[in-house]
């Protein structure tokens, strides 16, 4: 038993994400500048800062929605500066992503939206059925599995997005302003879902300027201002 | 694979109008190409048959005696390259004409006397295919006293071969243009579908879908469009073939012309080519879309 705990401890200290002097430019404008940062396994990290600070850009660099300009990022052993194009899907499957604007497919049902993550991995239909049902139960949307996103409220859509993010049991969950457009009750529900996912072992990185989220999750805060001055990062 | 086919069929249902246009264009291209192929293959068969059937008809003068006819037959038999000679009397020629005309044979009933001459049907050896040699034999037969006139197919065959070559070339060019058009339209259908589903594809990529997962249903869609289009086109040409051959069988041309439908091999080639065109159009659109 002791040996087991030793292994767990060493895994926890092992960074799952490493960023070295990362810079991201849009044209001549620097969005992120010289960011060095480690995120450890099973860590809860909150990236905060005012609008336009570069929080979303930082998340986008991690799953290669945007290429970085300078520096290096290593995600679970994959060096993003040298990653082959065909390996990008492999990288993205390490993440469960909750996008700011939900990004649900409007022509697919709630069930199909969530099942998509498992389908792209090539999982069998039986397994997909079971996992999706279970995760929809977790987010309390089992009764809406046949509904289409346009018929759902903002909070419900956010929960579908969360269900899609966790259904593949990813190592890392990324969320961009997950409570930004929700009423206080819905926001509470979503926050508790992130806390539960973290408790179950996922590394969670949330970009938000919602102080309530910071208070309730109690994670490490990384503060970014104008993409240049960063607090909470390694010196 | 099952899920890819399901997705492809679902996409086709959701974009029924675009798919119908692609299928119809493919069907038209196949109709055009298979129609030309049908004409070309039948003409080719007929030309081959005619080429092998090297015959000269020598029409005898009126009042030629049996002795004169036998003398002419012996002279012709002595010519190099002549295989067999068959005498066809004027009454035999009339019977043959009546049987060929079938329902229209009554037209001949009004004739007071048989206007057809006695004739010698001269079959040449198969190796004598060169027009010049046939011409030489025909000229020598024509000079014989008992012979009034000489007729042989090769005279117009040379001219026909020239026209046939032109038809063949025009057919190939038009078929090619139609194939390219079909490929472009299938490609554009896929492109429009891709653009209408841009957001969905983006989300698929963000949740870790690889290119094979995204592209395969589109390839299946292209192949299905090509396949359905080819069946429709071939169905159309078969209907036209049935109609034309029914008319030929019941009409004047009986015995002169017999048309055959496309062989199984040709049908398989047309179906595969049509699916290939669908796949190529699809591949071009996908390549352009994913280059972004």
Interface residues (C-beta under 8 A of the other chain):
Chain A: X63 X65 X86 X89 X90 X92 X93 X95 X97 X99 X103 X104 X105 X107 X108 X116 X117 X119 X120 X121 X125 X164 X168
Chain B: X3 X14 X199 X200 X202 X203 X204 X205 X206 X207 X208 X209 X210 X211 X213
